[in-house]
């Protein structure tokens, strides 16, 4: 059997504090009701293109993420656009054409091929869904115009750019901000903040998926929330606010001078702290952000992990030898500790090879866990009517050393840092000579 490649899921999350009133479409009122479509079109044209109009845009596709745009429109029908897709698109404008037309219901603006809208799309199976390039007027309030896509219903919010914002965008600051964010979050695998109330919030930015995932512990339970984001200049703006307690969080900020990210809690700035390991304990993260499986690969047939004691190595060696020389002549490849946090049942899944065929043997255990994360496992009867448990009954005499180690020790779980990523480690509380590591997430499933 060919073993699958190692993978470790690095859980990231981010949290920000600040109280703001949530924006919504209901917060805007149409500024004027027009008696004719011609009058509506003339006002729309005057509002949108007055000599040269410059706008900050927020594009929210129905089928995708959320994006920041910087749009210049002039009375010659030319549009110059920046986008937060990558540092280059944030610094180098694309120029194309736009057109305005009057419809029976709403005025419409259409963007020709060649703008950054062509680069915004999402794949759904074999179908590629691009961003809308034609938008109808929805409503206006002060310096904000709301548009709705005519094909997919994408939402485009335009806010008139200030003089300072124009200068920053024209100087390529959006592209520089994207580069700075990438550099900042590449330095450490995990980041956290300590809130004003004194507890840790685990966060990270997934720049590939353009999302923020935030986790914190409340009453011994991990609370996790995620939201898509767009880049602004020296900030990250959320598609929707994150609520933490009574606080609403809309964005995080980057200080390019001090080279730190921070959040605002009232007037206080709280900087992000990078680390090699999460601030939330592993036993709380399992099944609540992290996968609920810790996977132990064979050091003989798959890969050898650091963090194993000599005693546990001998336990594994014994089971490997016994199974190999049994009538089944099996090869023990992987042992998964699969936790069900709801039912408090551990399925100990042993994956073994016989004649190039992979089999699974499942040994069920009930378990208890103390508040400090100490586990006690108790073997449950095998049900031979279930195939994987019938397999377990067949190989049980040959893997007793591993089953003994599970049943006769209480374990604490902790993180184990390696140059290649984070592992989980079992540490016996009854025998200091028994400890071992596993990958976070299953190697097999």
N, C-alpha and C positions, 0 to 999 in steps of 0.2 A: 504494500500500500504506500502511496505517496502522501506524506504528511502535508498538511496545508501550512502556508506561511504564517509566521507569528504576527499577531496584530494586537495592539494595546489601545484601548479606547481611552483617550485623554479627555476627561470631562472638563468643559470650560463653562464658565458662567460669568455674568457681570451684573452689578447692581448699582443703581444710582439713586440719590435722594434729592428731593426737591418737591415742593408743592406747587402745582399749577392746575388751573382749570382745564379739563380735557377739552380739546378742540373736537368739533364734530360739524357735520354739515348743518345740523340744527342751529349752530351758533351763528350762522350767516343768514342774513336776510337779503333777498333781492333788492337792489338799491332803487330800481325804477321799473315800473310796469309800462311797456310801450304799447301804444294803440295799434301800430302797424309794424310789419316785419321790416319795412324799409327804415323806419326810425330806429328800430332795434339794431339793425345792421350798421347804420351810421354811427350810433353811439358806441357799438362794439369796436368798430374800426378806429374811432377816435381814441378810445381807451387803450386799445392794444397797440396801435401804431401811431405815435404822435412824433413825426420827424424820425427819431430813433429811440425806440423803447427797449429798456434793458430789464430783464426779469430773472429772478431766482425761481426755478421750477422744481416741483416735487412730483415725480411720476409714480403712480401706484397702479401697475398692471393688475387686471383681474386674475391673471393666471401665474403671476410671478412675484417678485420681491418689490423693493421700493428703491428709487434712484433719485439723485440730485442732478439737476440740469442748470446751466447758465445760458440764457437765450437773449440774443440781440436781434431785434427786428427793425428794419428800416422801411421807409415809404417807397423804396424801389423793389420791394418784394424779396429782399435777401434776408436770410437768417444765418447767424453765426452761433454755434452751439458748443459748449463744453459739457462733459458728463463725468460722473464719478465711477466709471467702469474700471479704470486703472490710472496710474500716475500720468501716463501719456495723454489719455483722453481728458484728464483734468487740467492739463496745461496747454494742449494744442487744439485749437478750435477747428471745427469742420464747418464749411460754408455751403449752403444749398439754397433752395428757393422755398417760398411759402406763398399761399394764396388765400384770399378771403372771399367768401360768397354768402349770399343770403338764401336761407331756406324758409319754408312756410312757418316753421315753428321757432327755430333758433339760428343765429348766425353761426358760420362754420369757418375754422381755420384748417388748412391742409398743408402738410410738410412734404416736399418732394424727396425723392431718393437722394441719399448722400449725407444725411445728418446722422448723429449718433443714435437716433431712434431705430435705425436699421440694425444696430448692434445689440439691441435689448430684446431678448426672446427667451422662451422657456421650452424645453422638450418634454412632451407627454407621449411616451412610447415612441412611435415613429413620426408623430406629428410635431411640427415646429410651430409654435405660436409666437408671432412677433408682436411688438408693441404697436398700438394704434398710431397712425400717422395723420388721421383726420379727426378733429375734435369739434363738438358743438358747445356753444356757450351754455352754461348752466346757471350761474349767478355771480354777482359781484358785490363786494363790500369793501369800501375804502380803497386801499391799494392792493387788494387781492381779487383775482379773477379765477373762477372755477370752471373747468372744461371737462367734458365727458367724451370718451372715444366713441366713434360711430360704428366700429366693427365689433370690438370686444368689450366696450364699456370701461376701458382704462380711465383712471382719474388723473388729470393734470392740473395741479394747483400752481398758479403764477402769482408771485409777490414782487412788487416793484423793488428793484435793487437800489440801495442807498449809494451815495458817491463813494464811501469807503469800501463798500462791498464790490463795487465796480472796479476800483483800483486793485483790490486784492485778487479778484478773479482774473483780471487782465494781466496781472503779474505772475500768474501760474500758481497761486497759493493753494488752489484745490488739489492740483497734482502733487504738490509738495506735501500736503497733508496726508494724502493716501500713502505716499512713500514713508512718511514718519510713523503712521499707524502700523504699517507692516513691519517696520524696523523695531518698533517698541515691543510688539507682541511676539517677536521672534526671539527675544532675549531669554525669556523664561517660559516654561510650559504651563504654569498656573499663576493666576493673579487673584488678589482678594483685597477687600477693604474691611476695616473695622468700623462699624457704625457708631453713631453717637451714643447709642444705648449699650455698646460694648460687645456685640457679637459679630462673628465673621461672616462675610458674604463671599462665596466663591463665584468667580466669573471668568469669562473669556470671550474673545471675539473670534468667530469663525469667519474669516474673510472670504473663503471660497463660497460658502453658502449665504454670506451677508446676513448673519444672524448673531444675536446675543443670547446666551443661556446663563441664567443666574440661579444660584442655589444658596439657601441658608437653612439653619436648623431652628425650628420653632416648636417648643414643647416636645423635644426629642424626636421630631419628625422633620424630614428634609422637605422643604418647600422649593419647588423648581418652576421657573417660568422662562419662556423664550419669546423672542420677538425679532422680526426682520429690521434691518436698519439701512440708512443711506448715509453717505459721508457729506459733511459740510466742511467749511474751512476751520481746521483745528477743533473739530467736534464730530461726534457720531450721533445721528438723529434717529429716533425710533419710529417705526411705522405706527405704532400705538404705544401709549404709556405703559410702563410697568408699575404695578401697585405693590408696595411693600408696607404692610401695616396700614397706616392712614396716609402715607406719602405716595404721590405720583411722581414717577421718574420719566422724563422725556428725552434726555440726552446726557452724554458724557463729554468731557472737554479735554483738550490737549494743550499743555503749555510748551510751546516750541523752544522757549529760552531755558527752562528748567528740565525739559525733555521728560515730562511726567504726564500721565493721565490722571484726572481727578473727577470727583463728583461734587455736587453742591448739596449740602444739608443746611438749608437756610442760607446764611452768609458764610458758613464754614466750608472750606475746601478740604476734601478728604482724598489723599493721593492713593493710587493703586500700588500694592506691594507685590512684587514677583517672587516666586518660590519654585522649588523643584517638586513640591508635594502639595496637595490640597490642604486647606485648613479644616475642612469637614472630615471627620474620621471615616475610614473605609467601611466600617460596619454600618454606618448610617447611609453611605452612598450606594451600597449594593442594592440593586433593584429600585433605586430612587435617583436615577441620573446615570450611574454606572450600570453596566450589565449586571445581572444577578448571578453570574457564573465566574468562578475562578478556575482556570484550566491548568492542569499539571502535566507537562509533557515528559515523555520518557527521555532521560539523559542518554540512553543507548540508541534509540531509533529516531528521535525527533530533534531535540536540542537540549543542551545542558544549561540550566539556569543557575545564576548565583544565588546565594542565600539559603543553601541546603546544609543542614548539619550532617556530620558523618553518620550519626545514628539513623536519621531518616533515609539517607542514601542506602544504608544497609537494608532497611525495611523495604525500599523499592527494589533493590537488587534481589532480595529473597523472593518477592512476588514475581518478578520477571523470570527468574530461574525456574520456580515451581510451575508456572504456567507454560513455560517453554518446554519443559520435560514431562508435562502431563500427557495423558492420552490424546489431548486436543492439539498439542504442539503449537500453542498460541503465542503471539507476541503482544505484550502489553504496550500500548502506544500512548494513550492519554487517559488521565482521570480528571473528570469535571466535577467540581463542587457546585451544584446548581441549587441555589437558595430560592425558596418561595417565601417571601417576606409576609404574605397574607396568611398562608396556612401554617407557617413555621415548620415546613417540611424541607429537608435537604434530600435531593436525589443525587446520590453518588454514582455517576455514570462512568463506567470503565469501558473504554474502546480498545478492542483487541483484534488482531488479524489472525485468521486461520486460512491457509491456502490462498492468500491474496484476496480474501473476502473480509470486509470490515464488519464486525459485530459490536453490539452494545449490550452491556449488562448493567442493570440499574438496581442499586441497593438503597431503599428508602430509609430515612432517619427522621424522627421528630427532633426538634431542638428547642432549647431555651436560650435566651440571651439576656445578660444583665445590662444595666444602664451604661456600664463602662465598656460594654462590647465583648464580654466573655461568653463563648458558646459552649454548650454541652449537648452532645449528640447521642441519641438513643435509637438503636436499631429497631426497625419495624419488621413484622413478619413479611416474608416474600409471598407474593401471589403468583403461582405458577401458571395461572390462566393468562397472565400478561406476558407477552413474549420476552421483553427485555428483563423482566424479573425471573422468568424461567431460565434465561441465559445466565443470570446471576447465580441461581441455585447450582447450575452445572459447574461454574468455575470457582465457586465460593471456597472449596477446600484449598485452592492453589493461590489465593490472594488474601489469605487470612492475616498476613502481617500488616497489610494496609488497613484492613477492616479493624484489626485490633488497635492500630494507632488512632483511628477515628473515634472508636467507641470508648476508649479508656483514657482519653485526655480531654481536658478543657482547653480551649484555644482562644487567644485573642488574635484579631486581625489587624495588621498594620501595613503601611506603605513601605515599599523597598525600592530605593532609587538606584537606577543603573544608567550608564551612559547611553543605552539604547532605548530608554523609556522606563515607565513606572510599572512595578509589579506589586502584587499583593502577597503578604507573608503571613503564614500561620505560625503562631508561637505557642507552644504548649505551656500551660500554667501548672502542670503537674510534673513534668519532666523537662528540665532545662536543656537536655540534650536533643530534644525533638523540635525542630523548626524547619520550614521549607517554604518555597515561593511558588507562585503560579501567575499566569497571565490573566489580565482582566478581560473577560470575554472568552467565549468558547473557541477552541482551535478547530473544532469539528463541525459544529452547527453554525 
